[in-house]
């Protein structure tokens, strides 16, 4: 918690990092799109869960928009063009 506060961590990635590492070793391109619905409060798990439930509908709506825009941007491009 001290490190999170000291460096100003805005979000934690617990899922994509190991996948990215393996794909990098295999020479496979990867892009991860993260949707953040709640803050990071290690000492207050109930607060994190409550924020998730309070925000999930709006976050889902915005994520759908962002994903649509991202896919439209990426369509037809090669990794070298990005």
PDB file of N, CA, C and O in Angstrom:
ATOM      1  N   UNK A   1       0.822  -1.195   0.000  1.00  0.00           N
ATOM      2  CA  UNK A   1       0.000   0.000   0.000  1.00  0.00           C
ATOM      3  C   UNK A   1       0.863   1.255   0.000  1.00  0.00           C
ATOM      4  O   UNK A   1       0.528   2.236  -0.663  1.00  0.00           O
ATOM      5  N   UNK A   2       1.972   1.232   0.737  1.00  0.00           N
ATOM      6  CA  UNK A   2       2.877   2.382   0.765  1.00  0.00           C
ATOM      7  C   UNK A   2       3.462   2.654  -0.613  1.00  0.00           C
ATOM      8  O   UNK A   2       3.555   3.806  -1.034  1.00  0.00           O
ATOM      9  N   UNK A   3       3.857   1.596  -1.315  1.00  0.00           N
ATOM     10  CA  UNK A   3       4.426   1.759  -2.653  1.00  0.00           C
ATOM     11  C   UNK A   3       3.373   2.314  -3.611  1.00  0.00           C
ATOM     12  O   UNK A   3       3.666   3.195  -4.418  1.00  0.00           O
ATOM     13  N   UNK A   4       2.156   1.799  -3.520  1.00  0.00           N
ATOM     14  CA  UNK A   4       1.065   2.283  -4.373  1.00  0.00           C
ATOM     15  C   UNK A   4       0.879   3.780  -4.168  1.00  0.00           C
ATOM     16  O   UNK A   4       0.767   4.533  -5.136  1.00  0.00           O
ATOM     17  N   UNK A   5       0.845   4.210  -2.920  1.00  0.00           N
ATOM     18  CA  UNK A   5       0.673   5.631  -2.622  1.00  0.00           C
ATOM     19  C   UNK A   5       1.895   6.455  -3.035  1.00  0.00           C
ATOM     20  O   UNK A   5       1.747   7.573  -3.527  1.00  0.00           O
ATOM     21  N   UNK A   6       3.090   5.917  -2.842  1.00  0.00           N
ATOM     22  CA  UNK A   6       4.320   6.641  -3.128  1.00  0.00           C
ATOM     23  C   UNK A   6       4.486   6.912  -4.622  1.00  0.00           C
ATOM     24  O   UNK A   6       4.872   8.017  -5.004  1.00  0.00           O
ATOM     25  N   UNK A   7       4.206   5.937  -5.461  1.00  0.00           N
ATOM     26  CA  UNK A   7       4.426   6.108  -6.896  1.00  0.00           C
ATOM     27  C   UNK A   7       3.175   6.512  -7.655  1.00  0.00           C
ATOM     28  O   UNK A   7       3.234   6.733  -8.864  1.00  0.00           O
ATOM     29  N   UNK A   8       2.055   6.612  -6.975  1.00  0.00           N
ATOM     30  CA  UNK A   8       0.834   7.061  -7.633  1.00  0.00           C
ATOM     31  C   UNK A   8       0.229   6.057  -8.590  1.00  0.00           C
ATOM     32  O   UNK A   8      -0.225   6.426  -9.673  1.00  0.00           O
ATOM     33  N   UNK A   9       0.216   4.791  -8.204  1.00  0.00           N
ATOM     34  CA  UNK A   9      -0.359   3.754  -9.056  1.00  0.00           C
ATOM     35  C   UNK A   9      -1.841   4.046  -9.282  1.00  0.00           C
ATOM     36  O   UNK A   9      -2.601   4.246  -8.335  1.00  0.00           O
ATOM     37  N   UNK A  10      -2.232   4.067 -10.552  1.00  0.00           N
ATOM     38  CA  UNK A  10      -3.625   4.312 -10.902  1.00  0.00           C
ATOM     39  C   UNK A  10      -4.375   3.011 -11.136  1.00  0.00           C
ATOM     40  O   UNK A  10      -5.588   2.949 -10.935  1.00  0.00           O
ATOM     41  N   UNK A  11      -3.665   1.971 -11.559  1.00  0.00           N
ATOM     42  CA  UNK A  11      -4.312   0.681 -11.774  1.00  0.00           C
ATOM     43  C   UNK A  11      -3.266  -0.419 -11.684  1.00  0.00           C
ATOM     44  O   UNK A  11      -2.069  -0.172 -11.835  1.00  0.00           O
ATOM     45  N   UNK A  12      -3.725  -1.612 -11.441  1.00  0.00           N
ATOM     46  CA  UNK A  12      -2.857  -2.780 -11.356  1.00  0.00           C
ATOM     47  C   UNK A  12      -3.205  -3.736 -12.479  1.00  0.00           C
ATOM     48  O   UNK A  12      -4.380  -3.982 -12.748  1.00  0.00           O
ATOM     49  N   UNK A  13      -2.193  -4.276 -13.135  1.00  0.00           N
ATOM     50  CA  UNK A  13      -2.411  -5.253 -14.189  1.00  0.00           C
ATOM     51  C   UNK A  13      -1.953  -6.599 -13.680  1.00  0.00           C
ATOM     52  O   UNK A  13      -0.754  -6.845 -13.543  1.00  0.00           O
ATOM     53  N   UNK A  14      -2.895  -7.462 -13.404  1.00  0.00           N
ATOM     54  CA  UNK A  14      -2.544  -8.778 -12.877  1.00  0.00           C
ATOM     55  C   UNK A  14      -2.719  -9.873 -13.925  1.00  0.00           C
ATOM     56  O   UNK A  14      -2.263 -10.998 -13.721  1.00  0.00           O
ATOM     57  N   UNK A  15      -3.368  -9.562 -15.036  1.00  0.00           N
ATOM     58  CA  UNK A  15      -3.681 -10.607 -16.008  1.00  0.00           C
ATOM     59  C   UNK A  15      -2.823 -10.560 -17.269  1.00  0.00           C
ATOM     60  O   UNK A  15      -2.358 -11.601 -17.735  1.00  0.00           O
ATOM     61  N   UNK A  16      -2.610  -9.392 -17.819  1.00  0.00           N
ATOM     62  CA  UNK A  16      -1.983  -9.301 -19.134  1.00  0.00           C
ATOM     63  C   UNK A  16      -0.461  -9.461 -19.119  1.00  0.00           C
ATOM     64  O   UNK A  16       0.118  -9.887 -20.118  1.00  0.00           O
ATOM     65  N   UNK A  17       0.186  -9.133 -18.024  1.00  0.00           N
ATOM     66  CA  UNK A  17       1.652  -9.149 -17.995  1.00  0.00           C
ATOM     67  C   UNK A  17       2.250 -10.517 -18.314  1.00  0.00           C
ATOM     68  O   UNK A  17       3.145 -10.579 -19.157  1.00  0.00           O
ATOM     69  N   UNK A  18       1.817 -11.615 -17.698  1.00  0.00           N
ATOM     70  CA  UNK A  18       2.423 -12.900 -18.038  1.00  0.00           C
ATOM     71  C   UNK A  18       2.118 -13.335 -19.474  1.00  0.00           C
ATOM     72  O   UNK A  18       2.951 -13.968 -20.123  1.00  0.00           O
ATOM     73  N   UNK A  19       0.941 -13.000 -19.962  1.00  0.00           N
ATOM     74  CA  UNK A  19       0.589 -13.324 -21.344  1.00  0.00           C
ATOM     75  C   UNK A  19       1.478 -12.529 -22.295  1.00  0.00           C
ATOM     76  O   UNK A  19       1.984 -13.072 -23.277  1.00  0.00           O
ATOM     77  N   UNK A  20       1.669 -11.237 -22.004  1.00  0.00           N
ATOM     78  CA  UNK A  20       2.520 -10.398 -22.840  1.00  0.00           C
ATOM     79  C   UNK A  20       3.954 -10.915 -22.860  1.00  0.00           C
ATOM     80  O   UNK A  20       4.606 -10.898 -23.903  1.00  0.00           O
ATOM     81  N   UNK A  21       4.440 -11.369 -21.726  1.00  0.00           N
ATOM     82  CA  UNK A  21       5.804 -11.882 -21.656  1.00  0.00           C
ATOM     83  C   UNK A  21       5.968 -13.126 -22.536  1.00  0.00           C
ATOM     84  O   UNK A  21       6.947 -13.240 -23.274  1.00  0.00           O
ATOM     85  N   UNK A  22       5.037 -14.028 -22.460  1.00  0.00           N
ATOM     86  CA  UNK A  22       5.114 -15.256 -23.273  1.00  0.00           C
ATOM     87  C   UNK A  22       5.001 -14.922 -24.756  1.00  0.00           C
ATOM     88  O   UNK A  22       5.773 -15.430 -25.568  1.00  0.00           O
ATOM     89  N   UNK A  23       4.041 -14.068 -25.112  1.00  0.00           N
ATOM     90  CA  UNK A  23       3.874 -13.710 -26.516  1.00  0.00           C
ATOM     91  C   UNK A  23       5.096 -12.957 -27.051  1.00  0.00           C
ATOM     92  O   UNK A  23       5.478 -13.142 -28.207  1.00  0.00           O
ATOM     93  N   UNK A  24       5.701 -12.121 -26.229  1.00  0.00           N
ATOM     94  CA  UNK A  24       6.912 -11.417 -26.640  1.00  0.00           C
ATOM     95  C   UNK A  24       8.032 -12.412 -26.947  1.00  0.00           C
ATOM     96  O   UNK A  24       8.742 -12.268 -27.942  1.00  0.00           O
ATOM     97  N   UNK A  25       8.181 -13.406 -26.099  1.00  0.00           N
ATOM     98  CA  UNK A  25       9.204 -14.425 -26.327  1.00  0.00           C
ATOM     99  C   UNK A  25       8.930 -15.215 -27.605  1.00  0.00           C
ATOM    100  O   UNK A  25       9.859 -15.691 -28.258  1.00  0.00           O
ATOM    101  N   UNK A  26       7.674 -15.347 -27.951  1.00  0.00           N
ATOM    102  CA  UNK A  26       7.296 -16.088 -29.158  1.00  0.00           C
ATOM    103  C   UNK A  26       7.247 -15.187 -30.398  1.00  0.00           C
ATOM    104  O   UNK A  26       6.990 -15.664 -31.503  1.00  0.00           O
ATOM    105  N   UNK A  27       7.494 -13.890 -30.211  1.00  0.00           N
ATOM    106  CA  UNK A  27       7.474 -12.967 -31.337  1.00  0.00           C
ATOM    107  C   UNK A  27       6.076 -12.640 -31.836  1.00  0.00           C
ATOM    108  O   UNK A  27       5.896 -12.309 -33.008  1.00  0.00           O
ATOM    109  N   UNK A  28       5.089 -12.732 -30.958  1.00  0.00           N
ATOM    110  CA  UNK A  28       3.692 -12.465 -31.320  1.00  0.00           C
ATOM    111  C   UNK A  28       3.287 -11.105 -30.762  1.00  0.00           C
ATOM    112  O   UNK A  28       3.489 -10.826 -29.580  1.00  0.00           O
ATOM    113  N   UNK A  29       2.714 -10.259 -31.622  1.00  0.00           N
ATOM    114  CA  UNK A  29       2.248  -8.945 -31.176  1.00  0.00           C
ATOM    115  C   UNK A  29       1.034  -9.072 -30.286  1.00  0.00           C
ATOM    116  O   UNK A  29       0.218  -9.979 -30.452  1.00  0.00           O
ATOM    117  N   UNK A  30       0.919  -8.159 -29.343  1.00  0.00           N
ATOM    118  CA  UNK A  30      -0.216  -8.169 -28.415  1.00  0.00           C
ATOM    119  C   UNK A  30      -0.604  -6.735 -28.092  1.00  0.00           C
ATOM    120  O   UNK A  30       0.246  -5.851 -27.988  1.00  0.00           O
ATOM    121  N   UNK A  31      -1.876  -6.530 -27.939  1.00  0.00           N
ATOM    122  CA  UNK A  31      -2.382  -5.267 -27.419  1.00  0.00           C
ATOM    123  C   UNK A  31      -3.394  -5.614 -26.332  1.00  0.00           C
ATOM    124  O   UNK A  31      -4.233  -6.497 -26.508  1.00  0.00           O
ATOM    125  N   UNK A  32      -3.306  -4.911 -25.214  1.00  0.00           N
ATOM    126  CA  UNK A  32      -4.232  -5.150 -24.101  1.00  0.00           C
ATOM    127  C   UNK A  32      -5.043  -3.880 -23.891  1.00  0.00           C
ATOM    128  O   UNK A  32      -4.486  -2.785 -23.811  1.00  0.00           O
ATOM    129  N   UNK A  33      -6.331  -4.027 -23.804  1.00  0.00           N
ATOM    130  CA  UNK A  33      -7.218  -2.907 -23.515  1.00  0.00           C
ATOM    131  C   UNK A  33      -7.796  -3.159 -22.135  1.00  0.00           C
ATOM    132  O   UNK A  33      -8.491  -4.150 -21.914  1.00  0.00           O
ATOM    133  N   UNK A  34      -7.509  -2.271 -21.223  1.00  0.00           N
ATOM    134  CA  UNK A  34      -7.963  -2.429 -19.846  1.00  0.00           C
ATOM    135  C   UNK A  34      -9.119  -1.480 -19.569  1.00  0.00           C
ATOM    136  O   UNK A  34      -9.125  -0.339 -20.032  1.00  0.00           O
ATOM    137  N   UNK A  35     -10.068  -1.948 -18.831  1.00  0.00           N
ATOM    138  CA  UNK A  35     -11.207  -1.148 -18.414  1.00  0.00           C
ATOM    139  C   UNK A  35     -11.159  -1.070 -16.897  1.00  0.00           C
ATOM    140  O   UNK A  35     -11.172  -2.091 -16.210  1.00  0.00           O
ATOM    141  N   UNK A  36     -11.103   0.145 -16.389  1.00  0.00           N
ATOM    142  CA  UNK A  36     -10.967   0.346 -14.951  1.00  0.00           C
ATOM    143  C   UNK A  36     -12.299   0.817 -14.394  1.00  0.00           C
ATOM    144  O   UNK A  36     -12.849   1.829 -14.829  1.00  0.00           O
ATOM    145  N   UNK A  37     -12.804   0.071 -13.430  1.00  0.00           N
ATOM    146  CA  UNK A  37     -14.118   0.388 -12.874  1.00  0.00           C
ATOM    147  C   UNK A  37     -14.057   0.796 -11.411  1.00  0.00           C
ATOM    148  O   UNK A  37     -15.063   1.233 -10.852  1.00  0.00           O
ATOM    149  N   UNK A  38     -12.904   0.663 -10.788  1.00  0.00           N
ATOM    150  CA  UNK A  38     -12.802   1.013  -9.382  1.00  0.00           C
ATOM    151  C   UNK A  38     -11.363   1.381  -9.035  1.00  0.00           C
ATOM    152  O   UNK A  38     -10.422   1.043  -9.754  1.00  0.00           O
ATOM    153  N   UNK A  39     -11.221   2.081  -7.915  1.00  0.00           N
ATOM    154  CA  UNK A  39      -9.903   2.462  -7.432  1.00  0.00           C
ATOM    155  C   UNK A  39      -9.200   1.304  -6.750  1.00  0.00           C
ATOM    156  O   UNK A  39      -9.768   0.226  -6.569  1.00  0.00           O
ATOM    157  N   UNK A  40      -7.950   1.548  -6.374  1.00  0.00           N
ATOM    158  CA  UNK A  40      -7.128   0.549  -5.698  1.00  0.00           C
ATOM    159  C   UNK A  40      -7.020   0.945  -4.234  1.00  0.00           C
ATOM    160  O   UNK A  40      -6.402   1.955  -3.896  1.00  0.00           O
ATOM    161  N   UNK A  41      -7.623   0.146  -3.375  1.00  0.00           N
ATOM    162  CA  UNK A  41      -7.613   0.401  -1.940  1.00  0.00           C
ATOM    163  C   UNK A  41      -7.293  -0.908  -1.213  1.00  0.00           C
ATOM    164  O   UNK A  41      -8.202  -1.581  -0.727  1.00  0.00           O
ATOM    165  N   UNK A  42      -6.023  -1.268  -1.137  1.00  0.00           N
ATOM    166  CA  UNK A  42      -5.670  -2.569  -0.557  1.00  0.00           C
ATOM    167  C   UNK A  42      -6.229  -2.806   0.847  1.00  0.00           C
ATOM    168  O   UNK A  42      -6.539  -3.940   1.213  1.00  0.00           O
ATOM    169  N   UNK A  43      -6.354  -1.752   1.614  1.00  0.00           N
ATOM    170  CA  UNK A  43      -6.867  -1.918   2.978  1.00  0.00           C
ATOM    171  C   UNK A  43      -8.391  -1.866   3.039  1.00  0.00           C
ATOM    172  O   UNK A  43      -8.980  -2.054   4.103  1.00  0.00           O
ATOM    173  N   UNK A  44      -9.034  -1.607   1.884  1.00  0.00           N
ATOM    174  CA  UNK A  44     -10.491  -1.464   1.859  1.00  0.00           C
ATOM    175  C   UNK A  44     -11.109  -2.260   0.713  1.00  0.00           C
ATOM    176  O   UNK A  44     -11.640  -1.666  -0.226  1.00  0.00           O
ATOM    177  N   UNK A  45     -11.053  -3.583   0.768  1.00  0.00           N
ATOM    178  CA  UNK A  45     -11.611  -4.377  -0.338  1.00  0.00           C
ATOM    179  C   UNK A  45     -13.099  -4.147  -0.562  1.00  0.00           C
ATOM    180  O   UNK A  45     -13.568  -4.241  -1.696  1.00  0.00           O
ATOM    181  N   UNK A  46     -13.842  -3.851   0.480  1.00  0.00           N
ATOM    182  CA  UNK A  46     -15.279  -3.597   0.305  1.00  0.00           C
ATOM    183  C   UNK A  46     -15.514  -2.318  -0.488  1.00  0.00           C
ATOM    184  O   UNK A  46     -16.472  -2.228  -1.256  1.00  0.00           O
ATOM    185  N   UNK A  47     -14.645  -1.332  -0.305  1.00  0.00           N
ATOM    186  CA  UNK A  47     -14.759  -0.092  -1.079  1.00  0.00           C
ATOM    187  C   UNK A  47     -14.492  -0.366  -2.551  1.00  0.00           C
ATOM    188  O   UNK A  47     -15.198   0.148  -3.418  1.00  0.00           O
ATOM    189  N   UNK A  48     -13.471  -1.179  -2.838  1.00  0.00           N
ATOM    190  CA  UNK A  48     -13.172  -1.516  -4.236  1.00  0.00           C
ATOM    191  C   UNK A  48     -14.359  -2.230  -4.867  1.00  0.00           C
ATOM    192  O   UNK A  48     -14.737  -1.921  -5.997  1.00  0.00           O
ATOM    193  N   UNK A  49     -14.947  -3.177  -4.152  1.00  0.00           N
ATOM    194  CA  UNK A  49     -16.086  -3.922  -4.699  1.00  0.00           C
ATOM    195  C   UNK A  49     -17.291  -3.006  -4.901  1.00  0.00           C
ATOM    196  O   UNK A  49     -17.988  -3.109  -5.910  1.00  0.00           O
ATOM    197  N   UNK A  50     -17.535  -2.118  -3.950  1.00  0.00           N
ATOM    198  CA  UNK A  50     -18.674  -1.195  -4.078  1.00  0.00           C
ATOM    199  C   UNK A  50     -18.497  -0.276  -5.281  1.00  0.00           C
ATOM    200  O   UNK A  50     -19.449  -0.042  -6.025  1.00  0.00           O
ATOM    201  N   UNK A  51     -17.286   0.249  -5.481  1.00  0.00           N
ATOM    202  CA  UNK A  51     -17.041   1.107  -6.643  1.00  0.00           C
ATOM    203  C   UNK A  51     -17.260   0.345  -7.938  1.00  0.00           C
ATOM    204  O   UNK A  51     -17.826   0.876  -8.893  1.00  0.00           O
ATOM    205  N   UNK A  52     -16.807  -0.906  -7.963  1.00  0.00           N
ATOM    206  CA  UNK A  52     -17.019  -1.729  -9.159  1.00  0.00           C
ATOM    207  C   UNK A  52     -18.514  -1.828  -9.469  1.00  0.00           C
ATOM    208  O   UNK A  52     -18.929  -1.599 -10.605  1.00  0.00           O
ATOM    209  N   UNK A  53     -19.312  -2.164  -8.475  1.00  0.00           N
ATOM    210  CA  UNK A  53     -20.747  -2.326  -8.704  1.00  0.00           C
ATOM    211  C   UNK A  53     -21.410  -1.000  -9.083  1.00  0.00           C
ATOM    212  O   UNK A  53     -22.317  -0.969  -9.914  1.00  0.00           O
ATOM    213  N   UNK A  54     -20.951   0.091  -8.469  1.00  0.00           N
ATOM    214  CA  UNK A  54     -21.526   1.402  -8.771  1.00  0.00           C
ATOM    215  C   UNK A  54     -21.187   1.867 -10.194  1.00  0.00           C
ATOM    216  O   UNK A  54     -21.978   2.571 -10.820  1.00  0.00           O
ATOM    217  N   UNK A  55     -20.032   1.480 -10.695  1.00  0.00           N
ATOM    218  CA  UNK A  55     -19.526   2.026 -11.964  1.00  0.00           C
ATOM    219  C   UNK A  55     -19.632   1.087 -13.156  1.00  0.00           C
ATOM    220  O   UNK A  55     -19.412   1.520 -14.287  1.00  0.00           O
ATOM    221  N   UNK A  56     -19.956  -0.166 -12.947  1.00  0.00           N
ATOM    222  CA  UNK A  56     -19.804  -1.143 -14.025  1.00  0.00           C
ATOM    223  C   UNK A  56     -20.658  -0.859 -15.263  1.00  0.00           C
ATOM    224  O   UNK A  56     -20.207  -1.126 -16.376  1.00  0.00           O
ATOM    225  N   UNK A  57     -21.845  -0.341 -15.114  1.00  0.00           N
ATOM    226  CA  UNK A  57     -22.689  -0.081 -16.287  1.00  0.00           C
ATOM    227  C   UNK A  57     -22.097   1.016 -17.165  1.00  0.00           C
ATOM    228  O   UNK A  57     -22.005   0.857 -18.382  1.00  0.00           O
ATOM    229  N   UNK A  58     -21.695   2.130 -16.550  1.00  0.00           N
ATOM    230  CA  UNK A  58     -21.108   3.234 -17.307  1.00  0.00           C
ATOM    231  C   UNK A  58     -19.750   2.832 -17.886  1.00  0.00           C
ATOM    232  O   UNK A  58     -19.435   3.175 -19.026  1.00  0.00           O
ATOM    233  N   UNK A  59     -18.959   2.116 -17.116  1.00  0.00           N
ATOM    234  CA  UNK A  59     -17.649   1.661 -17.589  1.00  0.00           C
ATOM    235  C   UNK A  59     -17.822   0.732 -18.785  1.00  0.00           C
ATOM    236  O   UNK A  59     -17.069   0.821 -19.755  1.00  0.00           O
ATOM    237  N   UNK A  60     -18.795  -0.145 -18.722  1.00  0.00           N
ATOM    238  CA  UNK A  60     -19.048  -1.063 -19.826  1.00  0.00           C
ATOM    239  C   UNK A  60     -19.453  -0.300 -21.086  1.00  0.00           C
ATOM    240  O   UNK A  60     -18.998  -0.624 -22.182  1.00  0.00           O
ATOM    241  N   UNK A  61     -20.299   0.703 -20.933  1.00  0.00           N
ATOM    242  CA  UNK A  61     -20.732   1.518 -22.070  1.00  0.00           C
ATOM    243  C   UNK A  61     -19.533   2.223 -22.708  1.00  0.00           C
ATOM    244  O   UNK A  61     -19.364   2.198 -23.927  1.00  0.00           O
ATOM    245  N   UNK A  62     -18.708   2.847 -21.877  1.00  0.00           N
ATOM    246  CA  UNK A  62     -17.543   3.567 -22.400  1.00  0.00           C
ATOM    247  C   UNK A  62     -16.514   2.614 -23.011  1.00  0.00           C
ATOM    248  O   UNK A  62     -15.875   2.937 -24.012  1.00  0.00           O
ATOM    249  N   UNK A  63     -16.363   1.455 -22.409  1.00  0.00           N
ATOM    250  CA  UNK A  63     -15.419   0.473 -22.943  1.00  0.00           C
ATOM    251  C   UNK A  63     -15.862  -0.012 -24.316  1.00  0.00           C
ATOM    252  O   UNK A  63     -15.034  -0.209 -25.205  1.00  0.00           O
ATOM    253  N   UNK A  64     -17.157  -0.204 -24.489  1.00  0.00           N
ATOM    254  CA  UNK A  64     -17.690  -0.619 -25.786  1.00  0.00           C
ATOM    255  C   UNK A  64     -17.382   0.436 -26.846  1.00  0.00           C
ATOM    256  O   UNK A  64     -16.991   0.104 -27.965  1.00  0.00           O
ATOM    257  N   UNK A  65     -17.560   1.702 -26.489  1.00  0.00           N
ATOM    258  CA  UNK A  65     -17.233   2.786 -27.415  1.00  0.00           C
ATOM    259  C   UNK A  65     -15.740   2.798 -27.750  1.00  0.00           C
ATOM    260  O   UNK A  65     -15.359   2.903 -28.916  1.00  0.00           O
ATOM    261  N   UNK A  66     -14.906   2.689 -26.722  1.00  0.00           N
ATOM    262  CA  UNK A  66     -13.454   2.727 -26.931  1.00  0.00           C
ATOM    263  C   UNK A  66     -12.989   1.552 -27.780  1.00  0.00           C
ATOM    264  O   UNK A  66     -12.150   1.719 -28.665  1.00  0.00           O
ATOM    265  N   UNK A  67     -13.529   0.366 -27.516  1.00  0.00           N
ATOM    266  CA  UNK A  67     -13.146  -0.806 -28.292  1.00  0.00           C
ATOM    267  C   UNK A  67     -13.559  -0.645 -29.744  1.00  0.00           C
ATOM    268  O   UNK A  67     -12.798  -0.999 -30.645  1.00  0.00           O
ATOM    269  N   UNK A  68     -14.730  -0.127 -29.981  1.00  0.00           N
ATOM    270  CA  UNK A  68     -15.195   0.111 -31.352  1.00  0.00           C
ATOM    271  C   UNK A  68     -14.260   1.070 -32.078  1.00  0.00           C
ATOM    272  O   UNK A  68     -13.883   0.823 -33.224  1.00  0.00           O
ATOM    273  N   UNK A  69     -13.886   2.160 -31.420  1.00  0.00           N
ATOM    274  CA  UNK A  69     -12.976   3.130 -32.024  1.00  0.00           C
ATOM    275  C   UNK A  69     -11.600   2.521 -32.276  1.00  0.00           C
ATOM    276  O   UNK A  69     -10.993   2.761 -33.319  1.00  0.00           O
ATOM    277  N   UNK A  70     -11.112   1.735 -31.322  1.00  0.00           N
ATOM    278  CA  UNK A  70      -9.808   1.098 -31.483  1.00  0.00           C
ATOM    279  C   UNK A  70      -9.813   0.126 -32.661  1.00  0.00           C
ATOM    280  O   UNK A  70      -8.894   0.137 -33.480  1.00  0.00           O
ATOM    281  N   UNK A  71     -10.836  -0.709 -32.748  1.00  0.00           N
ATOM    282  CA  UNK A  71     -10.912  -1.671 -33.844  1.00  0.00           C
ATOM    283  C   UNK A  71     -11.026  -0.960 -35.192  1.00  0.00           C
ATOM    284  O   UNK A  71     -10.437  -1.402 -36.179  1.00  0.00           O
ATOM    285  N   UNK A  72     -11.771   0.123 -35.236  1.00  0.00           N
ATOM    286  CA  UNK A  72     -11.877   0.899 -36.472  1.00  0.00           C
ATOM    287  C   UNK A  72     -10.515   1.460 -36.861  1.00  0.00           C
ATOM    288  O   UNK A  72     -10.151   1.441 -38.037  1.00  0.00           O
ATOM    289  N   UNK A  73      -9.763   1.956 -35.891  1.00  0.00           N
ATOM    290  CA  UNK A  73      -8.430   2.496 -36.158  1.00  0.00           C
ATOM    291  C   UNK A  73      -7.470   1.407 -36.636  1.00  0.00           C
ATOM    292  O   UNK A  73      -6.700   1.628 -37.571  1.00  0.00           O
ATOM    293  N   UNK A  74      -7.511   0.245 -36.008  1.00  0.00           N
ATOM    294  CA  UNK A  74      -6.581  -0.839 -36.327  1.00  0.00           C
ATOM    295  C   UNK A  74      -6.914  -1.567 -37.626  1.00  0.00           C
ATOM    296  O   UNK A  74      -6.038  -2.189 -38.227  1.00  0.00           O
ATOM    297  N   UNK A  75      -8.156  -1.496 -38.059  1.00  0.00           N
ATOM    298  CA  UNK A  75      -8.611  -2.258 -39.221  1.00  0.00           C
ATOM    299  C   UNK A  75      -7.743  -2.000 -40.445  1.00  0.00           C
ATOM    300  O   UNK A  75      -7.629  -0.869 -40.919  1.00  0.00           O
ATOM    301  N   UNK A  76      -7.141  -3.059 -40.942  1.00  0.00           N
ATOM    302  CA  UNK A  76      -6.354  -2.991 -42.158  1.00  0.00           C
ATOM    303  C   UNK A  76      -4.918  -2.559 -41.981  1.00  0.00           C
ATOM    304  O   UNK A  76      -4.163  -2.538 -42.953  1.00  0.00           O
ATOM    305  N   UNK A  77      -4.510  -2.207 -40.751  1.00  0.00           N
ATOM    306  CA  UNK A  77      -3.144  -1.756 -40.508  1.00  0.00           C
ATOM    307  C   UNK A  77      -2.261  -2.942 -40.115  1.00  0.00           C
ATOM    308  O   UNK A  77      -2.717  -3.908 -39.504  1.00  0.00           O
ATOM    309  N   UNK A  78      -1.005  -2.836 -40.479  1.00  0.00           N
ATOM    310  CA  UNK A  78      -0.011  -3.815 -40.036  1.00  0.00           C
ATOM    311  C   UNK A  78       0.656  -3.261 -38.772  1.00  0.00           C
ATOM    312  O   UNK A  78       0.556  -2.063 -38.503  1.00  0.00           O
ATOM    313  N   UNK A  79       1.320  -4.093 -38.008  1.00  0.00           N
ATOM    314  CA  UNK A  79       2.028  -3.590 -36.822  1.00  0.00           C
ATOM    315  C   UNK A  79       3.033  -2.484 -37.162  1.00  0.00           C
ATOM    316  O   UNK A  79       3.227  -1.565 -36.367  1.00  0.00           O
ATOM    317  N   UNK A  80       3.662  -2.561 -38.314  1.00  0.00           N
ATOM    318  CA  UNK A  80       4.632  -1.542 -38.710  1.00  0.00           C
ATOM    319  C   UNK A  80       3.975  -0.185 -38.945  1.00  0.00           C
ATOM    320  O   UNK A  80       4.635   0.849 -38.845  1.00  0.00           O
ATOM    321  N   UNK A  81       2.691  -0.182 -39.255  1.00  0.00           N
ATOM    322  CA  UNK A  81       1.977   1.072 -39.513  1.00  0.00           C
ATOM    323  C   UNK A  81       1.461   1.724 -38.233  1.00  0.00           C
ATOM    324  O   UNK A  81       0.930   2.834 -38.273  1.00  0.00           O
ATOM    325  N   UNK A  82       1.610   1.059 -37.128  1.00  0.00           N
ATOM    326  CA  UNK A  82       1.078   1.605 -35.880  1.00  0.00           C
ATOM    327  C   UNK A  82       2.064   2.477 -35.181  1.00  0.00           C
ATOM    328  O   UNK A  82       1.766   3.014 -34.114  1.00  0.00           O
TER     329      UNK A  82
END
